[in-house]
């Protein structure tokens, strides 16, 4: 912490500097002291600016990390993943039911004994409906 100087302390320092240096050298000394203080302030400002840049860069890195986390943990992405999972479950259930139905359909066919194929009787044609008779008449 810098020491706090009041008006009375500054007036006392000016009087002592006037007595020690004299009026002629006091103005040159004050000019050099002002230049020295200006250099010190400019160096402090440069240091502060560099420190602020570093802090800003660190803050930007944190923000980038947060954005990446948000992209990864996005609710929409989670919803899409959940929907895909539900769709997969539904598809598996449908395929299982379809396979079960096919199996059930195959069981009655396998359970029935194979009967020898009997020729189906041809429909009898009456002599009135016989095409050969019509051609003759």
C-alpha positions as CSV (number, residue, x, y, z in Angstrom):
1,X,0.0,0.0,0.0
2,X,1.1,3.5,-0.8
3,X,1.5,5.8,2.1
4,X,-1.2,8.5,2.4
5,X,0.1,12.1,2.3
6,X,-2.1,14.9,3.4
7,X,-1.7,18.6,2.4
8,X,0.4,19.5,5.5
9,X,2.9,16.7,4.8
10,X,3.3,17.8,1.1
11,X,3.8,21.4,2.1
12,X,6.5,20.4,4.6
13,X,8.3,18.4,1.9
14,X,8.2,21.3,-0.6
15,X,9.7,23.7,2.0
16,X,12.5,21.2,2.9
17,X,13.2,20.7,-0.9
18,X,13.3,24.5,-1.4
19,X,15.7,24.9,1.5
20,X,18.0,22.1,0.4
21,X,18.0,22.5,-3.4
22,X,17.4,26.2,-3.7
23,X,14.9,27.9,-6.1
24,X,17.1,27.5,-9.2
25,X,17.6,23.7,-9.0
26,X,14.1,23.0,-7.6
27,X,12.4,23.5,-11.0
28,X,14.8,21.1,-12.8
29,X,14.4,18.5,-10.0
30,X,10.6,18.7,-10.2
31,X,10.7,18.3,-14.0
32,X,12.9,15.1,-13.6
33,X,10.7,13.8,-10.8
34,X,7.6,14.3,-13.1
35,X,9.3,12.5,-16.0
36,X,10.2,9.6,-13.6
37,X,6.7,9.4,-12.3
38,X,5.3,9.4,-15.9
39,X,7.6,6.6,-16.9
40,X,6.5,4.6,-13.8
41,X,2.9,5.1,-14.6
42,X,3.3,4.1,-18.2
43,X,5.2,0.9,-17.2
44,X,2.4,0.2,-14.6
45,X,-0.3,0.7,-17.3
46,X,1.6,-1.6,-19.7
47,X,1.8,-4.2,-17.0
48,X,-1.8,-3.8,-16.2
49,X,-2.8,-4.1,-19.9
50,X,-0.7,-7.3,-20.3
51,X,-2.2,-8.7,-17.1
52,X,-5.7,-7.8,-18.4
53,X,-5.0,-9.5,-21.7
54,X,-3.9,-12.7,-19.9
55,X,-7.0,-12.6,-17.7
56,X,-9.2,-12.0,-20.8
57,X,-7.6,-14.9,-22.6
58,X,-8.1,-17.2,-19.6
59,X,-11.7,-16.1,-19.4
60,X,-12.2,-16.8,-23.2
61,X,-10.7,-20.3,-22.7
62,X,-13.2,-20.9,-19.9
63,X,-16.0,-19.6,-22.1
64,X,-14.9,-21.9,-24.9
65,X,-14.8,-24.8,-22.6
66,X,-18.3,-24.0,-21.3
67,X,-19.6,-23.8,-24.8
68,X,-18.1,-27.1,-25.7
69,X,-19.7,-28.6,-22.6
70,X,-23.1,-27.1,-23.5
71,X,-22.8,-28.5,-27.0
72,X,-22.0,-31.9,-25.6
73,X,-24.7,-31.8,-23.0
74,X,-27.3,-30.1,-25.2
75,X,-30.8,-31.1,-24.3
76,X,-31.8,-31.5,-28.0
77,X,-28.9,-34.0,-28.5
78,X,-30.1,-35.9,-25.4
79,X,-33.6,-36.0,-26.7
80,X,-32.5,-37.3,-30.1
81,X,-30.4,-40.0,-28.4
82,X,-33.4,-41.0,-26.3
83,X,-35.7,-41.1,-29.4
84,X,-33.1,-43.3,-31.2
85,X,-33.1,-45.6,-28.2
86,X,-36.9,-45.8,-28.1
87,X,-37.0,-46.4,-31.9
88,X,-34.4,-49.2,-31.5
89,X,-36.5,-50.8,-28.8
90,X,-39.7,-50.6,-30.9
91,X,-38.0,-52.1,-33.9
92,X,-36.7,-55.0,-31.8
93,X,-40.1,-55.6,-30.4
94,X,-41.7,-55.6,-33.8
95,X,-39.1,-58.0,-35.2
96,X,-39.6,-60.3,-32.2
97,X,-43.4,-60.3,-32.7
98,X,-43.0,-60.9,-36.4
99,X,-40.7,-63.8,-35.8
100,X,-43.2,-65.2,-33.2
101,X,-46.1,-64.9,-35.7
102,X,-44.1,-66.7,-38.4
103,X,-43.3,-69.4,-35.9
104,X,-46.9,-69.7,-34.9
105,X,-48.0,-69.9,-38.5
106,X,-45.4,-72.6,-39.2
107,X,-46.5,-74.8,-36.3
108,X,-50.1,-75.6,-37.6
109,X,-48.6,-76.5,-41.0
110,X,-46.1,-78.8,-39.5
111,X,-48.7,-80.3,-37.1
112,X,-51.1,-81.3,-39.9
113,X,-50.1,-84.5,-41.6
114,X,-49.5,-84.3,-45.3
115,X,-52.5,-85.8,-47.1
116,X,-51.8,-87.3,-50.5
117,X,-52.8,-85.0,-53.2
118,X,-56.1,-86.2,-54.6
119,X,-57.1,-85.1,-58.0
120,X,-60.0,-82.9,-57.9
121,X,-63.0,-84.2,-59.8
122,X,-63.6,-82.4,-63.0
123,X,-67.0,-80.7,-63.2
124,X,-69.3,-82.9,-65.1
125,X,-70.6,-81.5,-68.3
126,X,-74.0,-82.3,-69.2
127,X,-74.7,-83.4,-72.8
128,X,-76.6,-80.2,-73.4
129,X,-73.6,-78.1,-72.4
130,X,-71.1,-80.2,-74.3
131,X,-69.3,-78.0,-76.8
132,X,-68.8,-80.8,-79.2
133,X,-72.5,-81.4,-79.4
134,X,-73.2,-77.8,-80.2
135,X,-70.7,-77.9,-83.1
136,X,-72.4,-81.0,-84.5
137,X,-75.9,-79.6,-84.4
